[in-house]
């Protein structure tokens, strides 16, 4: 695809290139002037020709602003008979089967086709009303899109297969019917240039695009998915919705949902704990190696500090996970932000830490540091448990696993200082306030080795456990 586009567009600047070569040859034949005079006469033309060729090369390498997933008539999905179908696929085998749907938005944040999402929502609604559904949403980041073969799609599908397999095992343990596992991949133009080196210069405009699309169709889609999650299914197994954003995709998710979550945090009152626990969005929101500035999170940090205490049954609803080895957000992100904020004005501000301590920090520091690398925001650490020997998926529902889930829930309730969760060790920092439902987690490089390799079994297991305790759902039969 890339090669064909380059071949097609390269024809546009070949004539300019040939003209440039002919001019050089003409100069060589007619060198009646001295070198200095020749340079003065022809340098502007040479520079102009070079500029034209360079611009032509860059424009010819732009990716297309198109939808990669076409609307298809509903057939062979094994689900429902929605009127017009959707870009929806049945994947996997019995015991780890799942469904994969796509939602695509353009550079202005508008659905490429409302039918694409409406038909997907139709499918989801009918399943949510009957057998129950686990909805997993993934929003990709920089250098990715919804094109077939994208590595993010492959990794997302692997996570869906694992989630489905675990749902079947949990259902068997509890003697209930398993819910359908449905993944929704939110695609946008995360890659705007094909050329690898030049594409790294798209940091600023792709970040702006990520925040632009968050405010339009993505917000609508997520709100409508939450409404589907709230349906009570006939199976009595509750529907679940969790959302994952990676890199600039985390920027999309945060900007789409932060006004909603901020409103819910503002409206929280501890005195009505039975119905007034802090609500996040859906069942859980995960941002992995997020590429947005710490300054965006200050309102949440201030409000959480003012709330100071939480209901006894308050569980986590939101988590940021950043690898210590995420060089993209640790080094490249600050450089990009410093260049783009040269003419901004900043001041020192006093903020209250999550334990009430007063901290003075400059706004420029917060505005140029990715949220996962700002020391004052960390609430937890997640480290590899080297003493643990990995098990196969079939062995995960041993009595030990059931005990781990119960211990994690009880430990959260009693302010436990350390959680050993088989393959990882989860430790609160001194900045974590008891039952604060917003977690900012520093992750060991053995668990998330870099910016892109985010879907290890350790990460998936940890995320699953947080979702389970946050929903108060029993994963095992009563002992």
C-alpha positions in Angstrom: 0.0 0.0 0.0 2.7 2.4 1.0 4.9 1.5 -1.9 2.1 2.0 -4.4 1.2 5.4 -3.0 4.8 6.5 -3.2 5.1 5.3 -6.8 1.9 7.1 -7.7 2.8 10.4 -6.1 6.5 10.3 -7.0 5.4 11.0 -10.6 4.4 14.5 -9.5 7.9 15.6 -8.7 9.9 13.7 -11.3 9.4 16.5 -13.9 10.6 19.1 -11.3 13.6 16.9 -10.6 14.4 16.5 -14.3 14.1 20.3 -14.8 16.5 20.8 -11.9 19.1 18.4 -13.4 18.8 20.2 -16.8 19.4 23.6 -15.3 22.6 22.3 -13.6 23.9 20.9 -16.8 23.1 24.2 -18.6 25.1 26.0 -15.9 28.0 23.7 -16.4 28.0 24.4 -20.2 27.7 28.2 -19.8 30.1 29.0 -17.0 31.1 32.4 -18.4 30.9 34.0 -14.9 33.1 33.6 -11.9 32.1 31.2 -9.2 30.8 34.0 -6.9 28.7 35.7 -9.6 27.3 32.3 -10.6 26.3 31.5 -7.0 24.6 34.9 -6.7 22.6 34.5 -9.9 21.5 30.9 -9.6 21.4 30.1 -5.8 17.9 31.4 -5.3 16.6 29.3 -8.2 18.4 26.2 -6.9 17.1 26.7 -3.4 13.6 27.2 -4.8 13.8 24.0 -6.8 15.1 22.0 -3.8 12.3 23.4 -1.7 9.7 22.4 -4.3 11.2 18.9 -4.5 11.3 18.5 -0.7 7.7 19.7 -0.3 6.6 17.3 -3.1 8.3 14.4 -1.4 6.6 15.2 2.0 3.2 15.7 0.4 3.4 12.5 -1.5 4.2 10.6 1.7 1.1 11.8 3.6 -1.2 9.0 4.7 -4.8 9.0 3.6 -7.5 10.3 5.8 -9.8 7.3 5.2 -11.8 4.6 6.9 -10.2 1.2 6.7 -13.1 -0.9 7.9 -16.1 -1.0 5.6 -19.7 -1.5 6.7 -20.8 -5.1 6.1 -24.2 -6.8 6.2 -24.8 -8.7 9.4 -24.1 -12.3 8.7 -22.2 -15.1 10.4 -21.7 -13.1 13.6 -23.6 -15.5 15.8 -25.2 -12.6 17.5 -28.2 -10.6 16.3 -30.0 -9.5 13.2 -29.4 -5.7 13.4 -30.8 -4.0 10.3 -27.7 -3.1 8.5 -24.9 -5.0 10.2 -21.5 -3.5 11.1 -17.8 -3.8 10.6 -18.0 -6.7 13.1 -16.0 -10.0 13.2 -16.3 -13.2 15.1 -12.8 -14.4 16.1 -11.2 -17.1 18.1 -12.3 -20.6 18.9 -14.7 -22.2 21.3 -13.6 -21.3 24.9 -11.7 -18.1 23.9 -14.0 -16.7 21.2 -14.6 -13.0 21.0 -16.0 -10.3 18.7 -14.1 -7.4 17.3 -15.7 -4.2 16.1 -14.2 -0.9 14.8 -15.1 2.7 15.3 -13.2 5.2 13.0 -13.1 9.0 13.2 -11.4 11.5 10.8 -8.9 14.2 11.6 -11.8 16.5 12.8 -13.0 13.9 15.2 -16.2 13.0 13.2 -17.3 9.5 12.6 -16.4 8.4 9.1 -19.8 6.7 9.1 -22.4 7.0 11.8 -23.8 3.7 10.5 -20.5 2.0 11.4 -21.0 2.9 15.1 -24.8 2.7 15.2 -24.8 -0.8 13.8 -22.1 -1.8 16.3 -24.2 -0.3 19.1 -27.2 -2.2 17.9 -25.3 -5.5 18.1 -24.0 -4.6 21.6 -27.4 -3.6 22.9 -29.1 -6.9 22.0 -26.2 -8.9 23.5 -26.2 -6.7 26.6 -29.9 -7.4 27.1 -29.6 -11.2 26.8 -26.4 -13.0 27.7 -24.4 -10.1 29.1 -21.3 -8.6 27.7 -17.7 -7.6 28.6 -16.9 -4.6 26.5 -13.2 -3.8 26.1 -12.4 -0.5 24.3 -8.9 0.3 23.0 -7.8 3.7 21.6 -4.5 3.5 19.8 -1.8 6.1 19.8 0.8 7.7 17.6 2.0 5.9 14.3 -1.0 3.6 14.3 -4.5 3.4 12.7 -7.2 0.8 12.0 -5.6 -0.6 8.9 -5.4 -4.4 8.6 -2.1 -5.7 9.9 -1.6 -2.9 12.4 0.4 -4.3 15.3 -1.9 -2.7 17.9 -4.9 -4.6 16.5 -3.0 -7.9 16.7 -2.1 -7.3 20.3 -5.6 -6.1 21.2 -7.0 -9.3 19.7 -4.6 -11.4 21.8 -5.8 -9.6 24.9 -9.5 -10.3 23.9 -8.8 -14.0 23.4 -7.2 -14.1 26.9 -10.1 -12.2 28.4 -12.6 -14.5 26.8 -10.7 -17.6 28.0 -10.7 -16.3 31.6 -14.4 -15.4 31.4 -15.2 -19.0 30.4 -13.1 -20.3 33.3 -14.6 -18.0 35.8 -18.1 -18.9 34.6 -17.4 -22.6 35.0 -16.1 -22.0 38.5 -19.3 -20.1 39.4 -21.6 -22.4 37.4 -23.0 -19.6 35.3 -23.1 -18.9 31.5 -20.1 -16.9 30.3 -20.7 -13.4 29.0 -19.8 -12.4 25.4 -16.4 -10.7 25.1 -16.5 -7.8 22.6 -13.6 -5.6 21.7 -14.0 -2.2 20.2 -11.0 -0.7 18.4 -11.2 3.1 18.0 -9.2 4.1 15.0 -7.9 7.5 14.0 -5.1 8.9 11.8 -2.3 8.3 14.3 0.2 8.1 11.5 0.1 11.1 9.1 3.4 10.5 7.1 4.8 7.2 5.8 8.5 8.2 5.9 9.9 6.9 9.3 12.3 9.7 10.1 10.1 12.5 8.8 7.0 11.0 10.6 8.7 11.7 14.0 8.3 15.4 13.2 4.5 15.0 13.4 4.5 15.0 17.2 2.9 18.4 17.5 0.1 18.1 14.9 -0.8 14.5 15.9 -1.0 15.5 19.6 -3.3 18.4 18.6 -5.4 16.0 16.5 -5.7 13.6 19.4 -7.1 16.3 21.6 -9.4 17.6 18.9 -11.0 14.2 18.1 -11.6 13.6 21.8 -14.1 16.3 22.0 -16.4 15.1 19.3 -17.5 11.6 18.1 -15.2 9.7 20.5 -17.0 11.3 23.5 -20.4 10.4 22.1 -19.3 6.9 21.4 -18.0 6.3 24.9 -21.1 7.8 26.6 -23.4 5.6 24.5 -21.2 2.5 25.4 -21.7 3.4 29.0 -25.4 3.4 28.5 -25.3 -0.1 27.0 -23.1 -1.2 30.0 -25.9 0.0 32.3 -28.5 -2.4 30.8 -29.6 -5.2 33.1 -29.2 -8.5 31.1 -31.6 -11.4 31.4 -28.6 -13.6 32.5 -28.2 -11.5 35.7 -24.5 -11.4 35.0 -23.8 -7.7 34.9 -22.4 -6.0 31.8 -18.9 -4.6 32.1 -17.1 -1.8 30.3 -13.5 -0.9 30.6 -11.5 1.5 28.4 -7.8 1.4 27.6 -5.9 4.3 25.9 -2.2 4.1 24.9 0.2 7.0 24.2 -1.7 9.7 22.3 -4.7 7.3 22.5 -4.5 7.9 26.3 -4.6 11.6 25.5 -7.8 11.0 23.4 -9.4 9.0 26.3 -8.4 11.5 29.0 -9.7 14.5 27.1 -12.9 12.8 26.1 -13.7 11.6 29.7 -12.0 14.0 32.1 -14.9 16.5 32.1 -17.3 13.7 32.9 -15.1 12.2 35.6 -14.4 15.6 37.0 -18.1 16.4 37.3 -18.6 13.1 39.1 -15.7 13.8 41.5 -17.1 17.3 42.2 -20.5 15.9 43.1 -19.1 13.3 45.4 -20.1 13.6 49.1 -18.7 11.3 51.7 -21.8 11.7 53.9 -23.9 9.7 51.5 -21.7 6.7 51.0 -24.4 4.2 50.2 -25.1 5.9 46.9 -22.4 8.5 46.7 -19.2 6.7 46.1 -16.8 8.4 43.5 -17.8 7.2 40.1 -15.3 7.0 37.3 -16.5 6.0 33.8 -17.8 2.6 32.9 -16.2 0.1 35.2 -12.6 1.2 34.8 -10.4 3.5 32.7 -6.7 2.6 32.1 -4.2 4.9 30.5 -0.9 3.1 29.6 2.2 5.1 28.8 0.0 8.2 28.3 1.5 11.1 26.2 -0.1 14.1 27.8 1.3 16.7 30.2 1.0 16.5 34.0 -0.6 20.0 34.1 -3.8 18.5 32.7 -4.1 16.3 35.9 -3.7 19.1 38.5 -7.5 19.7 38.9 -8.0 16.1 39.8 -5.1 16.1 42.2 -6.4 19.2 43.9 -9.9 17.9 44.2 -8.8 14.5 45.5 -6.7 16.3 48.2 -9.6 18.4 49.2 -11.9 15.3 49.5 -9.3 14.0 51.9 -11.2 10.9 52.9 -13.4 8.4 51.1 -16.2 6.0 51.8 -15.3 2.7 53.4 -16.4 0.7 50.3 -14.6 3.0 47.8 -12.6 1.1 45.2 -10.3 2.2 42.4 -11.9 3.5 39.2 -9.0 4.9 37.2 -5.3 4.0 36.7 -2.4 5.4 34.9 0.5 2.9 34.2 3.8 4.2 33.0 6.9 2.1 32.4 10.2 3.3 33.8 11.7 2.5 30.4 9.2 4.5 28.4 11.7 6.7 26.6 9.1 8.2 24.3 7.3 9.9 27.1 10.3 10.3 29.3 12.6 12.0 26.8 10.9 12.7 23.5 7.7 14.1 25.0 9.4 16.8 27.1 11.5 17.9 24.1 8.4 18.3 22.0 6.5 20.1 24.7 9.4 22.5 25.4 9.5 23.5 21.7 5.8 24.0 21.5 5.5 26.1 24.7 8.4 28.5 24.1 6.2 31.5 24.2 3.9 30.4 27.1 4.0 32.2 30.4 4.1 30.2 33.7 4.3 30.8 37.4 5.1 28.9 40.6 2.0 27.4 42.1 1.3 25.8 45.5 -0.6 22.6 45.4 -1.7 20.2 48.1 -0.3 16.7 48.0 -2.6 13.8 48.4 -1.6 13.6 52.1 -2.2 17.3 52.7 1.5 18.4 52.3 2.1 21.7 50.5 4.2 21.5 47.4 5.5 24.4 45.3 6.0 23.6 41.6 6.5 25.6 38.5 3.7 25.3 35.9 6.3 24.9 33.1 7.6 21.7 34.7 4.2 20.3 34.8 3.4 21.4 31.3 6.5 19.8 29.8 6.5 16.5 31.8 4.4 13.6 30.8 2.0 12.6 33.6 3.7 9.2 34.2 7.0 10.8 35.0 6.0 13.5 37.5 7.2 12.5 40.9 4.6 14.3 42.9 1.8 12.4 41.2 2.9 8.8 41.9 0.6 6.8 44.2 1.8 3.2 43.6 4.6 1.1 42.2 4.2 -2.2 40.3 7.2 -4.5 40.2 8.0 -7.9 38.9 7.8 -10.8 41.4 11.0 -12.7 40.4 10.1 -15.5 42.8 6.9 -16.4 40.9 6.8 -19.1 38.3 4.3 -18.4 35.5 1.4 -20.8 35.0 -0.7 -21.7 32.0 -4.1 -20.1 31.7 -5.8 -23.3 32.8 -4.0 -23.1 36.1 -5.1 -19.5 36.9 -8.3 -20.5 38.7 -6.6 -22.5 41.4 -7.6 -21.9 45.0 -4.5 -19.7 45.2 -5.9 -17.3 42.6 -9.2 -17.1 44.4 -7.4 -16.3 47.6 -5.4 -13.6 45.8 -8.5 -11.9 44.6 -10.1 -11.9 48.1 -6.8 -10.7 49.7 -6.5 -7.9 47.2 -10.0 -6.7 48.0 -9.6 -7.0 51.8 -6.2 -5.4 51.6 -7.6 -2.4 49.8 -10.2 -2.0 52.4 -7.7 -2.1 55.3 -4.9 -0.1 53.8 -2.5 -2.9 53.2 1.1 -1.8 52.6 2.0 -4.4 50.0 0.2 -6.8 47.7 1.9 -9.9 46.3 -0.3 -10.8 43.4 1.5 -13.9 42.1 3.5 -12.4 39.2 3.6 -8.8 40.4 4.1 -6.8 43.6 1.8 -3.8 44.0 3.0 -1.2 46.6 1.4 2.1 47.6 3.8 5.1 47.9 3.8 7.6 50.8 1.7 9.9 48.5 -1.3 7.5 48.3 -4.2 8.4 50.5 -6.3 5.5 51.8 -8.9 4.5 49.2 -8.1 7.2 46.7 -9.7 5.7 43.6 -7.4 7.5 41.2 -4.1 5.6 40.8 -0.8 6.8 39.1 1.4 3.8 38.9 5.1 3.5 38.1 5.7 0.2 36.4 8.9 -1.9 36.4 10.6 -2.4 33.0 10.3 -6.1 33.4 6.5 -5.8 33.2 6.3 -3.0 30.5 9.7 -3.0 28.8 9.2 0.1 26.6 6.6 2.5 25.1 4.8 0.0 22.9 5.0 -3.4 24.4 2.1 -3.0 26.8 0.1 -6.2 26.7 2.2 -8.7 28.7 0.3 -11.4 30.7 1.4 -9.5 33.9 -0.3 -6.3 32.7 -3.4 -8.1 31.6 -3.7 -10.0 34.9 -3.1 -6.9 37.0 -5.7 -4.9 35.0 -8.2 -7.7 35.3 -7.8 -7.9 39.1 -8.3 -4.1 39.5 -11.5 -4.4 37.5 -12.8 -7.3 39.6 -12.2 -5.6 42.9 -13.6 -2.3 41.7 -16.9 -3.9 40.6 -17.3 -6.0 43.8 -17.8 -9.0 41.5 -17.0 -12.4 42.9 -14.8 -14.4 40.5 -14.9 -17.6 42.4 -17.6 -19.6 44.2 -17.9 -19.0 47.9 -15.3 -21.0 49.8 
